[in-house]
Amino acid sequence: MTPTLTTNLVDLLEPCYGPSTHQQIGRYQEALHQFRAVYGPGETQLFRAPGRVNLIGEHTDYNHGFVLPAALDKDVVILARPRRDHTLRAADVEAQYAPVEFEISSDIPHAERGHWSNYLRGPAQMLARQDHTTGMDLLLAGAPPQGVPRSVGLSSSSAVVVATAVTLAHQAGIPYNTASFAQAC
């Protein structure tokens, strides 16, 4: 989708944000402007994944324990455009996250421990192992106050992983509304 007019953007975002849609408009317009500044004009797709809070079961989900998560109104948004090769190029609206580029394959090398691009590399490798590889240009927009704050237990890293996986799966035509897809993320 290529939202260019505020009214189109409101129609697009209202199912996600409801009454707070108008607070999101500037964020999306700025992200779209930054995406085009980095990657040039053209059709741009939007994807998002919310942060979450565990009402019970913090850190038990990956140990097969019981959890009761609740989605937040804070999210990570990805603006994306497919490429004709297998390169994933990613930038972030926050300047402290340097742009990255890597080839999507079934064996993507990790960046150094703690590097933000590792949250992109995992989903890209997962999909490549299913023989679905396609390059993408991505811009992440997860900056507070509308984005998920980092390092406060609201699953900002999970939101990045899920948003990336959904973005890449959508482009490759892979169904992503399944329990196994969620588990893999």
C-alpha positions in Angstrom: 0.0 0.0 0.0 1.2 3.5 -0.7 -0.6 5.9 1.5 0.0 9.4 0.3 -3.0 11.3 1.6 -3.9 11.7 5.3 -7.4 10.4 4.6 -6.1 7.2 3.0 -3.7 6.7 6.0 -6.6 7.2 8.5 -8.6 4.5 6.7 -5.7 2.2 6.7 -4.7 2.7 10.4 -8.1 3.0 12.1 -8.7 -0.7 12.4 -5.4 -1.0 14.3 -5.5 2.1 16.5 -9.1 3.0 16.8 -9.6 6.4 18.6 -5.8 7.1 18.8 -5.4 6.8 15.0 -4.8 10.6 14.6 -1.9 10.4 17.0 -0.2 7.9 14.7 -0.5 9.8 11.5 2.6 12.0 11.9 4.7 8.9 12.9 3.6 7.0 9.7 4.1 10.0 7.5 7.6 10.7 8.9 8.5 7.0 8.5 7.3 7.0 4.9 9.3 10.1 4.2 12.4 8.5 5.7 11.8 5.3 3.8 11.7 7.2 0.5 14.8 9.3 1.5 16.7 6.0 2.0 15.3 3.8 -0.7 13.7 6.1 -3.2 10.2 6.6 -4.4 7.9 3.7 -5.2 5.2 1.4 -3.7 5.7 0.8 0.0 4.0 -1.8 2.1 3.2 -1.4 5.8 3.4 -4.1 8.5 3.2 -4.0 12.3 3.4 -6.1 15.4 2.4 -4.9 18.9 4.4 -5.1 22.0 3.0 -7.1 24.8 2.9 -7.4 28.5 2.6 -10.8 30.3 0.0 -10.5 33.0 1.2 -13.8 34.4 4.1 -16.1 33.4 7.0 -13.7 32.7 9.8 -15.8 31.1 7.8 -19.0 31.2 6.6 -19.0 27.6 9.8 -20.3 26.2 9.9 -23.0 28.9 6.4 -24.3 28.0 4.8 -22.7 31.0 1.5 -20.9 31.2 1.3 -17.2 30.2 -1.4 -14.6 29.9 0.0 -12.0 27.5 -1.9 -8.8 26.4 -1.1 -6.8 23.3 -0.3 -3.2 23.8 -1.1 -0.1 21.7 2.7 0.4 21.3 4.1 -1.4 18.3 6.9 -1.8 15.8 6.0 -0.8 12.2 8.0 -1.9 9.2 7.8 -0.2 5.9 9.0 -2.5 3.1 9.6 -2.9 -0.6 10.6 -6.1 -2.3 13.9 -6.4 -4.1 14.8 -8.6 -7.1 17.7 -10.2 -5.4 18.2 -11.9 -2.0 19.6 -8.9 -0.2 17.9 -7.6 2.9 18.7 -3.9 3.6 17.4 -2.4 6.8 17.4 1.0 8.4 15.7 2.3 11.5 14.1 5.7 12.1 16.3 6.0 15.2 19.8 7.1 14.2 21.6 5.0 16.8 20.7 1.9 14.8 23.1 1.9 11.9 21.7 0.6 8.6 22.5 -3.1 7.8 22.7 -5.3 4.7 23.0 -9.0 4.4 22.1 -11.8 2.0 19.1 -13.9 2.9 20.1 -17.6 3.0 19.6 -20.7 5.0 22.7 -19.9 7.0 22.9 -16.2 7.8 25.9 -15.2 10.0 25.0 -13.6 13.3 26.0 -10.0 13.9 27.9 -9.4 17.2 25.9 -10.2 20.3 23.2 -7.7 21.1 23.2 -6.1 17.6 19.7 -5.1 16.5 20.0 -6.8 13.1 20.0 -10.3 14.7 16.3 -9.8 15.2 16.0 -9.5 11.4 18.4 -12.3 10.6 16.5 -15.0 12.5 13.2 -14.7 10.6 15.0 -14.2 7.3 16.9 -17.4 7.9 13.8 -19.3 9.1 12.0 -18.5 5.8 15.1 -19.2 3.7 15.2 -22.7 5.2 11.7 -23.2 3.9 13.0 -22.3 0.4 11.4 -18.9 0.4 13.9 -16.2 -0.2 13.3 -12.7 -1.5 15.2 -9.5 -0.9 13.6 -6.6 0.8 14.3 -3.0 1.7 13.0 -2.3 5.2 12.6 0.6 7.5 11.7 0.0 11.2 9.7 2.5 13.1 9.4 1.5 16.8 10.6 4.6 18.6 8.7 5.8 21.6 6.2 7.3 22.4 4.1 5.3 19.9 6.6 2.5 19.5 7.4 -0.2 22.0 9.9 1.0 24.6 13.1 -1.2 24.7 14.4 -3.0 27.8 11.3 -2.5 29.9 9.7 -6.0 29.6 7.2 -5.1 26.8 8.6 -7.5 24.2 10.1 -5.0 21.8 12.5 -7.6 20.4 9.6 -10.0 19.9 7.7 -7.3 18.1 10.6 -6.7 15.7 11.0 -10.5 15.1 7.3 -11.0 14.4 6.9 -7.9 12.2 10.0 -8.9 10.2 8.7 -12.5 9.8 5.3 -11.3 8.7 6.8 -8.8 6.3 9.0 -11.5 4.7 6.3 -14.2 4.7 3.8 -11.9 3.1 6.2 -11.1 0.3 7.0 -14.8 -0.2 3.3 -15.8 -0.2 3.7 -17.9 3.0 0.7 -18.2 5.3 1.6 -16.6 8.6 -1.5 -16.8 10.6 -0.7 -20.3 12.0 0.4 -21.5 15.5 3.5 -23.1 14.0 4.5 -19.8 12.4 4.0 -18.0 15.7 6.0 -20.7 17.6 8.9 -20.4 15.1 9.0 -16.6 15.7 
